Amino acid sequence: MTSVPERLPSPPLSPMATALLIGLFGAAGALARYGISSAASLLPGPFPWGTSLANVLGCFLFGLIWALSEQRALIPKPLGLVLLTGFVGSFTTFSTYVFEAEVLLQQGLWLILALKIIGQNLLGFAALAAGFRVGWWGGER
């Protein structure tokens, strides 16, 4: 069994440096999402491959970065936060949704987990419909 390396203290990033790095990694994540969606649009059929691939890959990346930063100490915590918030956050927010659900599952908070999953999905559909209605208000459909 391998041991976890001792975490070396990582210098904190200034708020300005953190914001700048999140913006840069966010731009990279958005471009990566666009690239995957563009490539997936070449696949046949009506299935939304681009979104599905981005969501699954984003979940993998979230787990990998979290483990390398928080568990194995191979990525400094400030950089892990910037990567998760900037790159993965703009690549897909589904990964954060799944991660939060996993934390609730591990904590045995079944009712809160059910409320999160059912509530966010139902409210998401309702908010989408409301946005459509507000956007169409006064116009023709």
C-alpha positions as a printed NumPy array, in Angstrom:
array([[  0.   ,   0.   ,   0.   ],
       [  1.384,   3.377,  -0.944],
       [  1.38 ,   6.209,   1.5  ],
       [ -0.051,   9.624,   0.837],
       [  2.704,  12.218,   0.483],
       [  2.812,  14.88 ,   3.125],
       [  1.18 ,  18.03 ,   1.849],
       [  3.67 ,  20.794,   1.335],
       [  2.32 ,  24.203,   2.241],
       [  1.176,  25.97 ,  -0.879],
       [  1.35 ,  29.726,  -1.064],
       [ -2.087,  31.289,  -1.089],
       [ -3.122,  33.108,  -4.225],
       [ -4.191,  36.705,  -3.949],
       [ -7.872,  37.34 ,  -4.693],
       [ -6.878,  39.118,  -7.92 ],
       [ -4.637,  36.233,  -9.06 ],
       [ -7.368,  33.733,  -8.174],
       [ -9.977,  35.673, -10.165],
       [ -7.639,  36.031, -13.142],
       [ -6.743,  32.335, -13.163],
       [-10.396,  31.286, -12.813],
       [-11.209,  33.512, -15.795],
       [ -8.376,  32.063, -17.888],
       [ -9.191,  28.465, -17.002],
       [-12.892,  29.255, -17.478],
       [-12.189,  30.428, -21.017],
       [-10.226,  27.227, -21.67 ],
       [-13.091,  25.131, -20.278],
       [-15.64 ,  26.925, -22.437],
       [-13.49 ,  26.403, -25.534],
       [-13.032,  22.719, -24.671],
       [-16.805,  22.365, -24.257],
       [-17.333,  24.02 , -27.642],
       [-14.775,  21.677, -29.216],
       [-16.431,  18.563, -27.823],
       [-19.88 ,  19.779, -28.868],
       [-18.632,  20.607, -32.362],
       [-16.948,  17.234, -32.782],
       [-19.961,  15.375, -31.397],
       [-22.297,  17.156, -33.82 ],
       [-20.749,  14.967, -36.528],
       [-22.208,  11.84 , -34.882],
       [-25.455,  10.556, -36.4  ],
       [-28.867,  10.731, -34.784],
       [-30.73 ,  13.125, -32.523],
       [-29.027,  12.091, -29.254],
       [-27.303,  15.079, -27.573],
       [-23.823,  13.537, -27.641],
       [-21.925,  16.781, -27.029],
       [-23.689,  17.585, -23.768],
       [-23.564,  13.978, -22.62 ],
       [-19.854,  13.623, -23.346],
       [-19.054,  16.948, -21.666],
       [-21.075,  16.008, -18.576],
       [-19.451,  12.584, -18.182],
       [-15.946,  13.863, -18.929],
       [-16.523,  16.803, -16.573],
       [-17.501,  14.41 , -13.775],
       [-14.344,  12.374, -14.399],
       [-12.183,  15.511, -14.369],
       [-13.849,  16.79 , -11.19 ],
       [-13.159,  13.497,  -9.416],
       [ -9.585,  13.342, -10.704],
       [ -8.707,  16.924,  -9.777],
       [-10.416,  16.628,  -6.381],
       [ -8.531,  13.422,  -5.564],
       [ -5.183,  14.797,  -6.749],
       [ -5.676,  18.014,  -4.796],
       [ -7.549,  17.014,  -1.651],
       [ -6.6  ,  13.368,  -1.158],
       [ -3.186,  12.81 ,  -2.724],
       [ -1.784,  16.348,  -2.382],
       [ -0.278,  16.219,  -5.876],
       [ -1.977,  19.466,  -6.924],
       [ -1.767,  22.443,  -4.546],
       [ -5.178,  23.276,  -3.055],
       [ -5.336,  26.794,  -4.543],
       [ -4.629,  25.398,  -8.02 ],
       [ -7.169,  22.604,  -7.507],
       [ -9.811,  25.173,  -6.597],
       [ -8.967,  27.272,  -9.652],
       [ -9.107,  24.225, -11.938],
       [-12.422,  23.029, -10.499],
       [-14.07 ,  26.445, -10.482],
       [-12.595,  27.768, -13.715],
       [-11.995,  24.934, -16.166],
       [-14.387,  22.245, -14.957],
       [-16.99 ,  24.798, -13.87 ],
       [-17.223,  26.34 , -17.311],
       [-16.834,  22.976, -19.047],
       [-19.884,  21.629, -17.211],
       [-21.707,  22.41 , -13.972],
       [-23.186,  18.914, -14.027],
       [-19.986,  17.63 , -12.409],
       [-20.551,  19.869,  -9.377],
       [-24.187,  18.721,  -9.208],
       [-23.063,  15.072,  -9.144],
       [-20.241,  15.754,  -6.658],
       [-22.617,  17.464,  -4.224],
       [-25.035,  14.549,  -4.56 ],
       [-22.207,  12.088,  -3.843],
       [-21.252,  14.003,  -0.677],
       [-24.866,  13.846,   0.534],
       [-24.95 ,  10.127,  -0.308],
       [-21.727,   9.478,   1.643],
       [-23.139,  11.391,   4.607],
       [-26.322,   9.306,   4.517],
       [-28.495,  12.396,   4.044],
       [-31.043,  10.561,   1.897],
       [-33.911,  13.031,   2.243],
       [-31.739,  16.018,   1.36 ],
       [-30.265,  14.032,  -1.544],
       [-33.747,  13.206,  -2.859],
       [-34.869,  16.818,  -2.436],
       [-31.754,  18.018,  -4.265],
       [-32.154,  15.686,  -7.223],
       [-35.924,  15.947,  -7.588],
       [-36.106,  19.611,  -6.607],
       [-33.327,  20.865,  -8.87 ],
       [-34.624,  18.925, -11.848],
       [-38.255,  19.979, -11.391],
       [-37.302,  23.585, -10.646],
       [-34.89 ,  23.552, -13.594],
       [-37.657,  22.527, -16.   ],
       [-40.03 ,  25.069, -14.448],
       [-37.421,  27.847, -14.7  ],
       [-36.712,  26.935, -18.326],
       [-40.421,  27.098, -19.13 ],
       [-40.697,  30.43 , -17.288],
       [-37.724,  31.789, -19.235],
       [-39.363,  30.713, -22.499],
       [-42.617,  32.402, -21.506],
       [-40.896,  35.64 , -20.468],
       [-38.857,  35.595, -23.666],
       [-41.963,  35.025, -25.786],
       [-44.074,  37.553, -23.869],
       [-45.53 ,  40.015, -26.311],
       [-44.157,  38.177, -29.312],
       [-45.405,  35.448, -31.542],
       [-44.468,  31.846, -31.09 ]])
